[in-house]
Amino acid sequence: MHRDTKEDSEPFLSESLPIRALEILMIVAVIAMVVLVFLNVVLRYGFNSGIVISEEVSRFLFIWLIFAGAVVAVKNHEHLGFDSIVLMLPARMQFACGILSNALMQFCSVLLAIGSWKQMLINMDNVSPVAQMPLSWLYFASLAAAASFELLFLRQMARMLRSGRLR
């Protein structure tokens, strides 16, 4: 007899369309990075040549991959959390700590967005040495992530206030 476990019943990708799109883009980015680096290694050692832009493109993809993964983790509540002390508190105090925690995460998201915006403007005219890609795209990744974090935290706060529960 087959028992339906949580792992069996959950789809491979998340339910939300934007998160599903991010997950697919993350998969494509990892595949592209692996192919670029592998081809570059084979060409360098086997044919004494290489793909000049592979390292820079891989680096750009990796940065975007990290921030996309962070957004998916926040959406799925898979980010790092320390709640062993909070769980010992009464329900009302747990709720208050959840509200405070969410507000602090919103504040940090705003700080990340402000810093990313400033760095994006500073690096608007700078380009990467080999690929000639604008370096502002690197900081746009953190700006996009900060905006996504803020939306997710606001949605989570609204749910908590509406329901009176942490999740």
N, C-alpha and C positions, 0 to 999 in steps of 0.2 A: 504494500500500500504506500502510495506516494503522499508525503505530507508537504503542504505548501508552506515553505519557509519565507521569511521576509526577503532573502536574497533571490528566491525563485520568482516571487511575485512582482518585484521591482523591475521596471524596464531598464535596459542598458543606459538609455539616455533619460534625462529629466523630462518632466511633463511640460514645462514652460517652453514655448517656442523660442524666445531669445536665448534662453540657457541652452537649449538643444543646438541652436545655431553656433553658440560659443563652443560647445563641446565638439562639434564637427570641425570647426575652424582649428581647435586645439589639436585634433587628430591629424588634420592636414598639415599643420605647422610641424608637428613631430615627424611625420613622414618626410616632409620636405627637408628638415634639418638632417635626418638620418641619411637620406639620399645624397644631399649635397656633401656632407662630410665623408661619407663612404666613397663617393665618386672621386672626391679630391684626394683621399688617401690612395686609392687605386691608381689614379693618374700620376700622382707624385712618385710613388714607389715603383710602379710598373712601367711608366712611360716618360718619367722625368719631366712632367709638365703638371698642370693643375688648373683648377677653376679659381680664378683670381678673386672673385667676389664671394666665394662660398663662406668664408669665415665671417665677413660682415653681415651677409644676409642671414646666416645662422644665428648670429648674435641678436640681430633685430627680431627675428622670429622667436628666439628664446625669451626676450624681454616681454614681447606681447603675450607669449604663452604663459608666463608667470602671472601677469596681471589678469588674463582671462581665467586662469585656474583659480585665482583668488576670488574673483567674482562668483564663479560657480560654487566654490567652497562656502562663501558667505550665504548664497542663496539656499544651499542645502544644509546649512547649519553644521558644516564639517570643519569650520575653522577652529583653531586652537582655543580652548577655553579652560578655565580653572574654576570649578564650581563646587568643590567638595565642602568648603566652609559655608557657602551660601545654602547648600542643601540641608545643613544642620539648623538653619534658621526657620522660624515659623513662616507659614504661607504668605502672610502680608509683607513680611520683611524680604522674603524671596522676590515677591513681585516688585517691591520698591527697589531692590538691588538690580532687578532686570531692567526697570525703567531707567535707572541711573546709568547702568552699563550701556544701554542703547543710546542714551543721550551723549555719553562720552565717545562712543563709536561714531556718532553723527558728527561731533565736533572734530574728531581726528580725520574724518573723511573730508570735511571742509578745509582743514589745514593742508591735507594732501592735494586737494584740488587747487588751492591758492598757490602752493609751492610749485606744482606741476605747470600751472598756467604761466607763472613767472619764468620758469626754466624754458618753457616752450617759446616764449617771446624772446628770451635772451639768445636762444639757439636757432632762431628762425633763419638766419643767414648762413649758419654753419652747415657743412655737408661732411659726410663720411669720406675718408681719404680715397678709398678704392671705388666703391659703388656710387659715390656722389649722391647718396640719399640724404635728404634733409634730416639733421639730428633732432629737429623739433618733433619728428614722428616718434622718437623714443619717449619723449615726455608727454606726447599725446596719449600714449598707452596708459600712463598713470593717471592722466586727467580723465580719460574715459572710465577707468576703473573706479576712481573716486566718485564720479557722478553715478555710476552704477551702485556702488556701496551706499551712497546717500539715499538713492531711491529704495533700495532694499531695506535699509534701516528705518526709513520713514514708514514704509509699508508694514514692517514688523512692529514698530511702535504703535501704529494705528490699530493693528490687530490686537496687540496686548491691551491697549486702553479700551477697545470695544468689548473684548471678551473678559477682561479682568484676570486673565491667566498669562503665564509666561509664553506659552506656545499654543 
